[in-house]
């Protein structure tokens, strides 16, 4: 979802079951998390209005997402899609350890989670996405005329 949905870490961590529409093959991004120094992880709106959006996903991602929800996500609308090992909100330090093991197993180094977003955007460009489509995909705004 980070690659094909161009979603940042905080948007993925805040995604809830009710934001997934399997029939439309979309997820609705309406919240984000921020991990604070005191260890709390508040969930709130994205930093800008552009961050609230509906993201279309390819069928292969939807199929994997459906399987993920069936296996790991509680069966109520407010359940987080991605959770930690004990079912609580996903926390970056815990995920970072898993990410590091996965990179090692794949013999990759210097690869960051956010690079998935860039990879997806590059694939979109190579598939013929316009600048406007990329902006919508990444939830960015251009300054000036376009």
N, C-alpha and C positions, 0 to 999 in steps of 0.2 A: 504493500500500500504506500510505502514511502517512495518507491520508484514509480509505479504506474499511476498513483494518485497525487504525486508530488506533495505529500503531506510531511510537515515538519514533526519532530519528536513530540512537542507539546500538544499538537492537534491529534496525533495518534493516541497519546496517553489519555486524552479527554474524551475520545470517541465512545459513544454509548450505543447499545443495541438498537435503541429507537431511532438512531440516526442512519441506520442501514436499510436501504430499500432494494431487496433482491430482485423484484420485478423490473424496476427501472435500471438496475445495475448501477446504483449510485450510493454515495454516502454524503450526508449533510454535515458540513463542518460548522459547528456553532459555538465551540468552546476550545479552550487551551489550558494547559497546566504550566505552572512555573514552580520549580523546586527552590524554596527559600533557604537561607542560611540556618534558620532555626529547625530545619528538617520538615517543615510543613509543606504540603503540596496543594495549594488552592487551585480550584477549577473556576475559571471565569471566561468572559468573552474574549475573542481574539483582540489583538492590539488595535486593529483597524476594521472598519466596515468591510473592506475588501477581503478580510480573512474569513468572513461568514460566506459560505458558498456551498454549492452542490457539485460534487466531483464524480464524473463518470469513470467507471472501471471496466476493464476488459473481462470477458466471461471467465477466463482462467483464474483471475484474481477473485472474482465473485465466488467461484466454486471452492477455492481454498478458504475464503472468508467464511463461507457457510459451514465448512468442516471445522474450522477454528471455533466458531461460535458454539457449535454442537458439543465440542469437547471441552472447551476452557471457560466459556462465558456463562454466568448465571442466566436463568431463563426468565428475566423480567426486563421491562423496557429501559430502566435506568442503569442496568448493569454495564460496567465498562467492558469494552470489547477486548482490550489488552490489559491483563492484570499480572501482578507479581506471583511468585511461587505459592504464596499463602492466600491468594485471591484478593489481595488489597490493591489499591491503585498502583500502577506501574511507576517504579522509581528508577531514575537514571543510573545511580550507582550499581544497583542489582543487575540491571540490564547490561551495563557496561562490561561486567565480568563475563556474562554469557556471550556478548558480542566479541570480546577479545578471544574467547575460546573458539568461536566460530571462524574468526579470521585466521587464527593459527591453524585450525583444521583444514582450511581452504588454502593455506600457504599464501595469504595476503598480508601485506604490511602497509602501514600508512593510509589505510582506508577508513574513513569516518562514516558514521551513520548518515550524516547530512549529504554525503556523496551520492547516496541512493537517489535523492531528489534531483541532483544534477544529472545523474545518469538517465533518469526518466525524461527529463526535459530535453536532453540531447537526442534521445530516441524519438521524442515527439517532433523535434525539428527535422530529423532525418526522414520522418514519415510524412513531412509536408505541412506541419502545423504553421499557421501564420503567427505573426508577432502578437496580434490581438488574442488568438487562442492560447498562446503561451502565457500571456499576462493573466488571462482568466484562470488558467490551470495553476499558476503559481500564486495567484491572489496578489498581484502587484499592480501598481498604478504607474502609468507614465506621467512624467511632468512635461507639460507642454503639448502641442498638437500631435496627433498621431492618426 
